[in-house]
């Protein structure tokens, strides 16, 4: 955890490996010795993106319960870990998502319609309905393509960072994954490769307490997830993932190190998944209500709101006005997505290869000209 | 290499006056060198590929010429190699990772079939994954189960990967250059039994051999024999053997295993009415099974005999008895005779 001379001394460097770096207390008071001193306009942008993500999640959960979208994986409670991490990086830095981080793409101005079309898998979905909802792709936002197998994006993020290094681009790569993914083959390989080759990779480990039903304590016997950095010879830090300013400061510092050629950092973002794993999950089977209630007091959205209120730049009125805006844009996007037809049948055969080979042309013909499925798409 | 095969290469376009005698090992090395010289996006990575030049010396000398940033000795992790290569491809490079032996590719199976193979499709073409995974495969080097397998069918069955397997130095160089320039991920299976067993004249200049094209390497009227990789030479030897019995065999080298060049196979089977498929991968769900099905779909009424498969047995690949496992000429010739006379 030594401070490199090329960077201004930061508060993060002063904390020990096990300590969780925090800036805001639970009521939004910033520790002046640790406050990264962000412009309030930027904090407000981060806050709005977090609140918007929360509102979108709430709406999509309802749509799923109503049978209008097939599935949703939300980020309730993890908005700071997701959004503030993206905010601390440059827009041309790649973000490699797990599947819970669309908030980062939305922060980078992925149009809401693009996301909602993905939720419906309609013909305007960039992935043409080929993936489940929330498996978005966002090249325009330097946001990867979401995949379901756990951990595969981590080694890829190392390769992406490696490419940036070889091409001498001033670019870092942030890769999101959960505590469960630290048990995957790819986490191990990626940590090792990144440390050996000093790739500009930021390992954004959202330790949200649960991998579906398996608690963090059963995922790893290490005292902290940051401890895992030691075995790979990688710098590792812990940070309160429910504290947007702490996330920002931690990620910004790691990014500066990475692009200066000082190698990767494992950042354990200590957070909590307030909602179910996905709409298919029932967390009451494996955890107590009291545990969730305890963590609700750490709610990252409320905490940052209190900070902004203390700075005098946010208020109930501002909150209501913004919420009304988000409601309206959501309503429009959902209506449009629901009125948009499914992808063409022919499109199912495209993009397997750059050019469609003969056997797929033949199968495309057979499918298009053949009998239609009786259930509607 | 038979005269017939060599003769056909003389007709290949792009064959220049400058040529050198090469094995498959040196031809592949030459292809890598040539692409790395002209395209700085091409990087090589894998276990022991740098300082040592690979356990088969296929990448020998590349690190010396291009440096350790472009020819990278990686830690020992196949999923790390392929996952990183995918990331490099996403980031605009043209990685050519090596998996030391086909038998060790399975830790990277997830990255290959769920990731590399699916990037274009799952992102609606936003992301693509142009890379060539070089993999020595096959038996015949006394390697036992863990240095002899032929895993091609596993990768063909999962949509999104091109799978190729050249049989000779000329094709190996030209197909590797094509594969590196291809915009899709390509699994480049190298029959290691052929690595040094065969020398031929190979143009010194860069040239391409188009992917997706099979090649008739011996013409015949009575039975079609389809093979690829090291077993092609066994098929050719068997064809020569049964000629003495008055049977003229048409031998096809598939070269690209997926997507298949069925037009060439169908045309031949329509002429001969008879089909024998030879591969050293196990029989069950092997590429031969797919070829027989496709021939039944496309040329059933032309068939005069049941198609036959001469393949590796459905056992693990054995060490001591490998020549009993492999579908060598002594097993192919009777199948050709039986099919031709059926």
HADDOCK unambig.tbl for C-alpha pairs under 7 A between the chains (distance, minus, plus):
assign (segid A and resid 126 and name CA) (segid B and resid 123 and name CA) 6.67 0.50 0.50
assign (segid A and resid 126 and name CA) (segid B and resid 124 and name CA) 5.65 0.50 0.50
assign (segid A and resid 127 and name CA) (segid B and resid 122 and name CA) 5.61 0.50 0.50
assign (segid A and resid 127 and name CA) (segid B and resid 123 and name CA) 4.77 0.50 0.50
assign (segid A and resid 127 and name CA) (segid B and resid 124 and name CA) 4.31 0.50 0.50
assign (segid A and resid 128 and name CA) (segid B and resid 124 and name CA) 6.22 0.50 0.50
assign (segid A and resid 130 and name CA) (segid B and resid 122 and name CA) 5.94 0.50 0.50
assign (segid A and resid 131 and name CA) (segid B and resid 122 and name CA) 6.34 0.50 0.50
assign (segid A and resid 137 and name CA) (segid B and resid 123 and name CA) 5.59 0.50 0.50
assign (segid A and resid 139 and name CA) (segid B and resid 126 and name CA) 6.28 0.50 0.50
assign (segid A and resid 145 and name CA) (segid B and resid 123 and name CA) 6.09 0.50 0.50
assign (segid A and resid 152 and name CA) (segid B and resid 83 and name CA) 6.96 0.50 0.50
assign (segid A and resid 152 and name CA) (segid B and resid 111 and name CA) 6.64 0.50 0.50
assign (segid A and resid 155 and name CA) (segid B and resid 80 and name CA) 5.84 0.50 0.50
assign (segid A and resid 155 and name CA) (segid B and resid 83 and name CA) 4.72 0.50 0.50
assign (segid A and resid 155 and name CA) (segid B and resid 84 and name CA) 5.19 0.50 0.50
assign (segid A and resid 156 and name CA) (segid B and resid 83 and name CA) 4.71 0.50 0.50
assign (segid A and resid 156 and name CA) (segid B and resid 84 and name CA) 4.80 0.50 0.50
assign (segid A and resid 156 and name CA) (segid B and resid 86 and name CA) 5.74 0.50 0.50
assign (segid A and resid 156 and name CA) (segid B and resid 87 and name CA) 4.01 0.50 0.50
assign (segid A and resid 157 and name CA) (segid B and resid 87 and name CA) 5.79 0.50 0.50
assign (segid A and resid 158 and name CA) (segid B and resid 84 and name CA) 5.75 0.50 0.50
assign (segid A and resid 158 and name CA) (segid B and resid 87 and name CA) 6.69 0.50 0.50
assign (segid A and resid 159 and name CA) (segid B and resid 83 and name CA) 6.97 0.50 0.50
assign (segid A and resid 159 and name CA) (segid B and resid 84 and name CA) 3.76 0.50 0.50
assign (segid A and resid 159 and name CA) (segid B and resid 85 and name CA) 5.80 0.50 0.50
assign (segid A and resid 159 and name CA) (segid B and resid 86 and name CA) 6.66 0.50 0.50
assign (segid A and resid 159 and name CA) (segid B and resid 87 and name CA) 3.95 0.50 0.50
assign (segid A and resid 159 and name CA) (segid B and resid 88 and name CA) 4.59 0.50 0.50
assign (segid A and resid 160 and name CA) (segid B and resid 87 and name CA) 4.22 0.50 0.50
assign (segid A and resid 160 and name CA) (segid B and resid 88 and name CA) 4.89 0.50 0.50
assign (segid A and resid 160 and name CA) (segid B and resid 90 and name CA) 6.55 0.50 0.50
assign (segid A and resid 160 and name CA) (segid B and resid 91 and name CA) 5.12 0.50 0.50
assign (segid A and resid 162 and name CA) (segid B and resid 88 and name CA) 6.68 0.50 0.50
assign (segid A and resid 163 and name CA) (segid B and resid 88 and name CA) 5.03 0.50 0.50
assign (segid A and resid 163 and name CA) (segid B and resid 91 and name CA) 5.62 0.50 0.50
assign (segid A and resid 163 and name CA) (segid B and resid 93 and name CA) 6.56 0.50 0.50
assign (segid A and resid 164 and name CA) (segid B and resid 91 and name CA) 6.97 0.50 0.50
assign (segid A and resid 186 and name CA) (segid B and resid 79 and name CA) 6.49 0.50 0.50
assign (segid A and resid 186 and name CA) (segid B and resid 80 and name CA) 6.57 0.50 0.50
assign (segid A and resid 189 and name CA) (segid B and resid 77 and name CA) 6.42 0.50 0.50
assign (segid A and resid 189 and name CA) (segid B and resid 79 and name CA) 6.98 0.50 0.50
assign (segid A and resid 189 and name CA) (segid B and resid 80 and name CA) 4.89 0.50 0.50
assign (segid A and resid 190 and name CA) (segid B and resid 80 and name CA) 6.15 0.50 0.50
assign (segid A and resid 193 and name CA) (segid B and resid 75 and name CA) 6.87 0.50 0.50
assign (segid A and resid 351 and name CA) (segid B and resid 120 and name CA) 5.69 0.50 0.50
assign (segid A and resid 351 and name CA) (segid B and resid 121 and name CA) 4.75 0.50 0.50
assign (segid A and resid 351 and name CA) (segid B and resid 124 and name CA) 6.58 0.50 0.50
assign (segid A and resid 351 and name CA) (segid B and resid 125 and name CA) 6.10 0.50 0.50
assign (segid A and resid 352 and name CA) (segid B and resid 120 and name CA) 6.62 0.50 0.50
assign (segid A and resid 352 and name CA) (segid B and resid 121 and name CA) 5.34 0.50 0.50
assign (segid A and resid 352 and name CA) (segid B and resid 159 and name CA) 6.96 0.50 0.50
assign (segid A and resid 352 and name CA) (segid B and resid 160 and name CA) 5.20 0.50 0.50
assign (segid A and resid 353 and name CA) (segid B and resid 160 and name CA) 6.23 0.50 0.50
assign (segid A and resid 353 and name CA) (segid B and resid 184 and name CA) 6.28 0.50 0.50
assign (segid A and resid 354 and name CA) (segid B and resid 183 and name CA) 6.50 0.50 0.50
assign (segid A and resid 354 and name CA) (segid B and resid 184 and name CA) 6.53 0.50 0.50
assign (segid A and resid 357 and name CA) (segid B and resid 259 and name CA) 6.57 0.50 0.50
